[in-house]
Amino acid sequence: MTPLRIVFMGTAELACPSIAALSGHPAYQVVALVTQPDRPKGRDLKLQPPPTKIEANRLGIPVLQPERARNPEFVAQLAALAPELIVVAAYGQILPPSILELPRFGCLNIHTSLLPKYRGAAPIQWAILNGDAETGVTIMRMDAGLDTGPIVSQEKTSIRQLDTAETLHDRLAQLGAALLLKTIPDYVTGKMTERPQPSEGATYARKISKEDGQLDWTQPAGSLFNRVRAFTPWPGAFTFLGPKHKLLKIHAAELIENRSGSPGEILPADGKELIVGCGEHALRLVRVQLEGSRAMSDRDFLAGHALVPGQKLG
């Protein structure tokens, strides 16, 4: 049996398990990876390849890096590969109809939410931020809209109390790869019935900015606990300390429901724990990093910084 010819379009780390899963399956031939161009990163601004390019090179998959996917020359190059199916995950560009209509089985997208909830760029972060009990992966057939295509398959997973965007991302990446392998056979043979997304319950998960990481201490501690988890590792939760308004990053936190104080107030804790009052209850800052310093536990931080109860953060 001739393997199904697949082009994979993806850029971020999220896509890597799915690329590996398809590449290692005898029923599929990944004829190319399409990803974003290398971008300058770091202090020295050296060009860095996307994670998917590194994975494709490891697997021996040819890599294409068009600046714009809708470029006619690239679309012609893609057509020459004669893909029967295009799989998309965290690619970073909206695909034109000329690509969506190219393969005979269309384009399948791996999206990390239970659509129609959290369409858009940051579904993982918003699910944690909003305190959702569960999320999941949706495989949908792409149309011209933003995550609006019909649902082919879905898989749920619980959001654990200590999940961060990083841990949930990694779990959903693996879940998406497994669901993709389970979905494609029935999808291409017509045994799987896709269903339109309902308009009821549709929400949009906008892109996260660095400013979103700032903690507003007038909010309930539960909301701030979710914000710390949602924005770990990026953009990171933060507040400001002292008269010099130094940036204090919060890498981990703990909800303290039996304490309270005014918003942003450092509460008495015998110098062993950094506990801060919120709009409701309190938040322990378990692991922190003051600008210009390394990350450390709250106990180590308090040993080197003379904070007193009643002092305010914000």
C-alpha positions in Angstrom: 0.0 0.0 0.0 1.4 3.4 -1.0 1.9 5.7 2.0 -0.3 8.8 2.3 1.7 11.9 1.1 1.5 14.5 3.9 2.9 18.0 4.2 3.2 19.2 7.8 3.0 22.9 8.5 4.1 23.9 12.0 6.6 26.1 13.8 6.4 25.9 17.5 7.4 23.1 19.9 3.8 22.0 20.2 4.0 20.5 16.7 7.1 18.3 17.2 5.5 15.2 18.7 3.0 15.1 15.8 5.7 15.4 13.2 7.6 12.5 14.9 4.5 10.4 15.1 3.7 10.8 11.4 7.3 10.3 10.4 7.6 7.0 12.3 4.3 5.5 10.9 4.6 3.3 7.8 1.2 4.4 6.4 2.4 8.0 6.0 5.1 9.8 4.1 5.9 13.3 5.4 7.2 14.8 2.1 8.1 18.2 3.7 7.9 20.4 6.7 6.8 24.0 6.1 7.8 26.3 8.9 8.6 30.0 9.6 12.0 31.4 8.6 14.8 31.3 11.1 14.5 34.4 13.4 17.1 36.4 15.4 17.0 35.6 19.1 19.0 36.1 22.3 21.3 39.0 23.2 23.5 38.5 20.2 20.5 38.2 17.9 21.8 35.1 16.1 19.4 33.4 13.7 17.7 30.5 15.4 15.8 27.7 13.7 12.2 26.9 14.8 11.8 23.8 17.0 10.1 22.0 14.1 13.0 22.6 11.8 15.4 21.0 14.3 13.0 18.0 14.6 12.6 17.7 10.8 16.3 17.7 10.3 16.7 15.0 12.9 14.0 12.9 11.1 15.4 13.6 7.6 12.4 15.5 6.4 12.9 18.3 3.8 12.2 21.8 5.2 10.6 24.7 3.4 10.6 28.2 5.1 8.6 30.7 3.0 8.3 34.2 4.4 4.7 34.2 3.5 2.6 31.1 2.8 0.4 32.9 0.4 3.3 33.7 -2.0 2.3 32.2 -5.4 5.8 30.8 -5.9 5.6 28.9 -2.7 2.1 27.7 -3.4 3.4 26.3 -6.7 6.3 24.7 -4.9 3.8 23.1 -2.5 1.6 21.9 -5.3 4.6 20.2 -6.9 5.0 18.0 -3.9 1.5 16.6 -4.6 0.4 16.3 -0.9 -2.8 14.3 -0.3 -3.2 15.8 3.1 -1.8 18.8 4.9 -1.5 18.8 8.7 -1.1 22.1 10.5 -0.1 22.7 14.1 1.1 26.1 15.6 2.3 27.3 12.2 1.7 31.0 12.8 0.2 32.2 9.5 -3.3 32.1 8.1 -3.5 29.8 5.0 -5.0 31.1 1.8 -7.7 29.2 -0.1 -5.0 28.2 -2.7 -3.4 26.0 0.0 -6.6 24.9 1.8 -8.0 23.5 -1.4 -4.7 22.0 -2.6 -4.8 18.4 -1.1 -7.6 16.1 -1.9 -8.2 15.4 1.8 -7.9 19.1 2.7 -6.0 20.5 5.7 -6.3 19.2 9.3 -5.4 21.5 12.1 -4.4 20.4 15.6 -5.8 23.0 18.1 -5.2 22.9 21.8 -8.7 23.6 23.1 -12.1 22.0 22.9 -13.4 24.1 20.1 -15.4 26.3 19.7 -14.0 27.5 23.0 -10.7 29.4 22.8 -10.2 30.0 19.2 -7.1 31.9 18.5 -3.4 32.2 19.6 -3.3 31.3 23.3 -5.9 28.7 24.2 -3.7 27.0 26.8 -2.9 30.1 28.8 -6.5 31.3 28.8 -7.9 27.9 29.9 -5.6 28.1 33.0 -6.2 31.8 33.6 -10.0 31.3 33.6 -9.7 28.4 36.1 -11.2 25.8 33.7 -11.4 22.3 35.1 -10.7 20.7 31.7 -9.4 21.4 28.2 -8.3 19.2 25.3 -7.3 18.9 21.7 -9.5 19.4 18.6 -8.6 18.2 15.2 -10.6 20.2 12.7 -10.7 20.5 8.9 -9.5 24.0 8.2 -11.6 26.7 6.4 -10.9 30.3 5.6 -11.9 31.5 9.1 -9.8 31.6 12.3 -10.2 28.1 13.9 -13.8 28.0 12.6 -13.7 24.8 10.5 -15.7 21.6 11.2 -14.7 19.4 14.1 -13.3 16.0 13.1 -12.3 14.6 16.5 -11.7 15.8 20.1 -9.9 14.5 23.2 -10.3 15.9 26.7 -7.9 16.2 29.6 -8.2 17.6 33.1 -6.3 20.7 34.1 -4.5 19.8 37.3 -4.1 22.1 40.2 -0.4 22.6 39.7 -0.4 22.7 35.9 1.4 25.6 34.3 1.2 26.6 30.7 4.4 24.6 30.2 3.2 21.3 31.7 -0.2 21.5 30.1 1.4 22.4 26.7 3.6 19.3 26.9 0.7 17.1 27.7 -1.5 18.5 25.0 1.3 18.1 22.4 1.4 14.4 23.1 -2.3 14.1 23.2 -2.6 15.9 19.9 -0.1 13.5 18.3 -1.9 10.4 19.5 -5.3 11.8 18.4 -3.9 12.6 15.0 -2.8 9.0 14.4 -6.1 7.8 15.6 -8.1 10.2 13.4 -6.4 10.1 10.0 -7.3 6.6 8.9 -11.1 7.0 9.5 -11.0 10.6 8.2 -9.4 9.7 4.8 -11.7 6.7 4.3 -14.8 8.7 5.0 -15.7 6.7 8.2 -15.5 9.7 10.4 -18.3 12.3 10.2 -17.1 15.8 10.8 -19.5 18.3 12.5 -19.8 22.0 12.2 -18.7 24.0 15.2 -21.7 25.3 17.2 -21.9 29.1 17.5 -22.9 28.8 21.1 -19.9 28.7 23.5 -17.5 30.2 20.9 -14.8 32.3 22.6 -11.5 33.9 21.4 -8.1 33.4 23.2 -6.2 36.5 22.2 -2.4 36.6 22.0 -0.7 37.1 25.4 1.5 40.2 25.9 4.2 40.8 28.5 2.0 43.3 30.3 -0.5 40.5 31.0 1.9 39.1 33.6 1.6 41.9 36.1 -0.3 40.9 39.2 -3.2 43.1 40.3 -3.3 42.5 44.1 -6.9 43.7 44.3 -7.9 40.5 42.6 -8.8 37.3 44.5 -5.8 35.1 45.4 -7.3 32.3 43.3 -7.2 34.4 40.2 -3.6 35.5 40.8 -2.6 31.9 41.4 -4.1 31.0 38.0 -2.3 33.9 36.4 1.1 32.8 37.7 0.5 29.3 36.4 -1.0 30.5 33.0 2.0 32.7 32.3 4.8 30.2 33.3 7.2 30.2 31.5 6.2 33.1 29.3 5.7 36.0 29.7 6.1 35.3 33.5 4.1 36.8 36.4 5.6 39.9 38.1 5.0 42.7 40.6 7.2 45.5 41.9 9.0 45.8 45.1 10.2 48.7 47.3 10.7 52.4 46.7 12.9 51.8 43.7 10.1 49.9 42.1 12.2 46.8 41.4 10.8 44.1 39.2 10.0 40.9 41.1 9.2 37.9 39.0 7.1 35.1 40.5 8.0 31.7 39.1 5.7 29.7 41.5 3.0 30.5 43.9 0.6 28.8 46.4 -2.9 29.7 47.3 -3.4 30.5 51.0 -7.0 30.5 51.9 -6.7 30.9 55.7 -4.9 34.2 55.5 -6.0 37.7 54.4 -4.7 41.3 54.3 -5.0 44.4 52.3 -4.1 44.0 48.6 -0.3 43.8 48.1 0.5 43.8 51.8 3.3 41.5 53.0 1.8 39.4 55.8 3.6 38.2 59.0 5.2 34.7 58.4 8.2 34.4 60.7 10.6 35.2 57.8 10.1 31.8 56.3 7.4 32.4 53.7 6.6 35.4 51.5 2.8 35.7 51.8 0.9 38.6 50.3 -2.6 39.8 50.9 -5.0 39.9 47.9 -8.5 41.1 47.3 -9.6 37.8 48.8 -7.4 35.4 50.8 -3.6 35.5 50.2 -0.9 34.2 47.9 2.4 32.7 48.9 5.2 33.6 46.5 7.0 30.3 46.5 9.8 31.0 44.0 10.8 34.6 43.1 13.5 36.5 41.2 14.4 40.1 41.8 15.7 41.9 38.7 19.5 41.5 38.5 19.4 38.4 40.6 18.8 34.7 40.3 15.6 32.8 41.0 15.3 31.4 44.5 12.9 30.1 47.1 10.9 32.7 49.2 12.8 31.6 52.3 16.2 32.3 50.7 14.9 35.5 49.3 13.7 36.7 52.7 17.1 35.8 54.2 18.8 38.4 52.0 16.1 41.1 51.8 14.7 42.8 54.9 11.0 42.9 54.1 8.7 43.7 56.9 5.0 42.9 57.4 2.8 45.7 56.2 5.2 46.6 53.3 3.4 46.7 50.0 4.0 45.1 46.6 2.5 46.5 43.4 
